[in-house]
Amino acid sequence: MKKLLVPALAAVLAMAGTMGGASAADALRLQLKWVTQAQFAGYIVAEAKGFYDAADLDITILPGGPNVAPEQVIAGGGADIIVDWMGGAAAAREKGVPLVNIAQPYKRSGLMMICPTETGIKTEADFKGKTLGVWFFGNEYPFFAWMNKLGLSTAEGGDVKVLQQSFDIQPMIQKQADCISVMTYNEYGQALDAGYGPDNLTIFNYTELGNDLLEDGLYVMEDTLADPAKVDAYARFVKASMEGWAYALANPDEAAQIVVDADESGAAELAHQRYMVGEVSKLVDANDPKLDIAAYDRTIKALIDQKIITAEPTGAYSTAVTDKL
């Protein structure tokens, strides 16, 4: 009798495993670079639509914010994967946090600088003597690389005054800065809502100027890539995430609502999230998560030229995950 019961129990347990029980799923924690918003729609939609569950993954999405540095979170063991800009990741790697890019859904930069026409700024040559707003916490690297390319000193008393701006357009409205940094998918929408636009703004688009550095990529700790099981889980995560991105970009209204529903803070506003999805669709390639090496090389060169990092890193990216897709 016992010989019958033991195999029967094993069969039941095996069946439970194949049915996707929570204990069988690989648990991964994803740290976002910023608060819950459509900038990360692909991941949020993948979770809501069950794409991660179908890939046998138990994903926890951790929102970021002004006091959250993804590089520090993963270094401290608080996340398995982070969304980060390459400038911040490369700088952290040189300081001893061995981050590795495993996928790059964002192919183009969404960063711009906008200047009200009343400031008299029409070209880059007009920046000298002006106050330019920029975010810090790893977001400043593209700006400093651009200023370095123009030959403009950002040091105290230099060619331009640098204002560490807030994450909104208030420094422009309150005339604290002549120009401010905005993302095409976020703060620029706020500027449009406030009555600004191409008719009364001079707009400097980093991508159009050839100053774009890689933004929202996926990074893990280097030692985890030595574990085949981890690499397999990462590959399933990237594949399911890209399914989430494809769904979000094809269904922007639903995606915006999913983002709003996922935001526990209640700060996400539906119309703005719908705007964000539309703008993000111009930056993300939902069919290709691979890192473009030419874009990588351009980003690293700009970081070295600005002395944000001192030398070209080795092992800063890996194709081990995307090669499995």
Helices and strands as residue ranges (DSSP letters): H 2-18, E 26-31, G 38-40, H 41-48, H 51-54, E 57-62, H 70-75, E 81-84, H 86-94, E 99-103, E 111-116, G 117-119, G 124-126, E 131-134, H 141-150, E 161-164, H 170-173, E 180-183, H 187-193, E 201-205, E 217-221, G 222-226, H 228-250, H 252-262, H 270-280, H 293-305, G 322-324
